[in-house]
Every structure is written in structure tokens, then in C-alpha cells.
Amino acid sequence: MSAPTEDAVHAALATVDDPEIRKPITELGMVESVDIAPPGRVGVTVLLTVPGCPMKDTITKDVTAAVQQVAGVTDVQVRLGVMSDDQRAGLRQQLRGGQTEKEIPFARPDTLTRVYAVASGKGGVGKSSVTVNLAAAMAAEGLRVGVVDSDIYGFSVPRMLGVEQQPTQVDDMILPPIAHGVKVISIGMFVPGNQPVVWRGPMLHRAMQQFLSDVFWGDLDVLLLDLPPGTGDIAITVAQLLPNSELLVVTTPQQAAAEVAERAGSVALQTHQRLVGVVENMSWLELPDGTRQEIFGSGGGQVVADSLARSIGAEVPLLGQIPLDTAVREGGDRGVPVVLQEPDSPAASALRAVARQLARRGRGLAGRKLNITPAAR
């Protein structure tokens, strides 16, 4: 058997993605050297972005598996090093598209990322459960999805997505953990134990700014923000930092919850955000005999949608009604969203239907470069 060539080994390494950045390690400059010795022994030196990288075992395993597939390879040895300061600086600039200054990529008028801010008037309506399940459902369909846990005081997204590791920091750039194909960031990843966050408005604004500009999100199709209940500082900050974001209002059928949800949706009139629609959660409990018990009443979601449509003078659809299902709660506690754990359950089916509606909405042309030039006369 002929010895493997260096080109063949590099081609194999090009199929290995960094598990956090989701780009080939060859493209990121992480492959320092490749050595080949008879009879087919290959040594690969890979430079980690930071010392003690939490993904080093995954990288070693993936590199070994890829190189072993090359014809003529009899043994693979992976050596790990660490990037120099200059190499990290070059990587940061590369990931930022050549921009040396931080910016919020989703605030650019020509961004292709759909940004949905998931809002509710009051707590306890299942807004976070809806957010993580929509994210997981869209990721399962092949979309590139990110979630920002914007509920600084009541963060819960890490548990619901099963995220336990802390983000990796490359100098002033943060690489978000990935769970179920979803990139996620939350203040809960930086708070030891279960300590509360006691911040005033300016600190909340700064945290959101860092989540959007310091975190390397890559090329996302959809970014979901799990907003805190109500119409406070975070809702205003998101509207300022992400003027292209669209509001998705979550409510329950209960009249009291619906009235408060209308207030959250009406913020769009002041912030000039678009209302993408309403999701009614906990709509009914399906009994063993097939009948439905409407524990929280009925019609609240449609009432909110109709009221908001009258207020803004445009259609606001009721995107879906999610039934009460213990599997939703159990999935959130286990860190496995119900759309993945029990995809055919009534709640999962309804959530996946909403996700499909949001996923297939195309971006408008406002603010986007068309790359055309006027024809000469």
C-alpha cells in the first residue's frame, strides 16, 4: 500500500470542524503541521484557541477519525498546542469578517438573519419553554439557530437546553456553547451556583450589548431572544440594539394574561418593531377520552392577536395553540426539548408547526444591497 500524501491528509483535516466555531480547523489556522513517516504513521499538530480548551478531547477524536480514513494511514498521533496572541488576534479579525471593531452583526440593515424577540406580558405563561422548543425544532430542520437568554433576572434557558459547560473565551471574543444544534448564551453561564443577579438598567443594557457583539454567533438563519416578562429595560434595549427584530407574543387563554400580553405587544408601536404573531400556550388539556379541558379558559390568544392588529393597523396572526402537556415540563427539566424527545406529541406537533411558519418567512429587501448597477442608456 502506498504511503499517504500530505495533500490527502490536509483534505481530510478540512472536513473537521471546530466544535464551537463550526468552521473547518484548516480554515481557522488551527493545523500547525502534518508529519508523515513510514509505514503510514501520521502526526498532526493542532493549535487550540485557548489553553485548557473544553473541546480538546472532541477535536482530538475528530481529527484522528478523519485522518484514519485516508488511504495508506496506519497510525495517527495528534499533538495539541495553543495559538499565540498574534494568531488569536488574526482569528478574531477573520471571524469578524475583517472588522477590527466590535459590532452587532444582526443590527446591520443587510443582515440575512431573522431575529425574533419572544415577549410576554407576565411570567408563568411558558415563554421560555416556547423559545427553546422553537429553537430546537428549527435546528432539527437544518437551520442555523442561536438563542439569547435575555431574562437576566430569571434565566432558565441553559437548564431547558441542557447546557452545563461555560462558554470558551478567546481574549475578548466569547464562543457560545451548542446544545441540540443551537448556539446559546445566558448570564446563567457566568453566575456561580444559583446566585441571583441584582443589576440596574445600565448593567442590563451592557450585558445585552456584550451578548450580541462579543459572542461569535457565525452565520445564523434565526436568532431568538427570550425576553423577560413585561415592558422594562431589556425590551427597550433590544429594540435599540436590534431595530430589525420582530416581536413574537406568548400568552395563555386566560383573560387576565391576555390583557397583560396586549401591553407587551403594544410596545411595538413605540419601538417601531414588527409584530410577527401570537402564540397561545397552555390552551387546553387533552383527556384520555379525547375531550379537551380548557383549564385557563379559551380564546385569549385570538383576542390578543385581534386587539394588536387593530392597534397597529396590520394583520397579527395567531400562529398556534399549544396544549398543556407534562412532556413539555419534563423535557425542560431534563434539558431535552419536547420537540426532540417526543416529536409526535400534541404539544410538540403544535410547536413544530409554529417553528415551520417562522422558519419559512423570507427577509424583505429593505436595507439590503441588491448588487445591481443601472444600465447605460
Helices and strands as residue ranges (DSSP letters): H 6-13, E 31-37, E 41-48, H 56-68, E 75-82, H 85-95, G 105-107, E 114-119, H 127-140, E 145-149, H 157-161, E 168-170, E 173-175, E 178-179, E 182-186, G 187-189, H 201-213, E 222-226, H 233-241, E 246-251, H 255-271, E 274-286, E 292-293, H 300-312, E 318-324, H 326-334, H 338-341, H 346-359
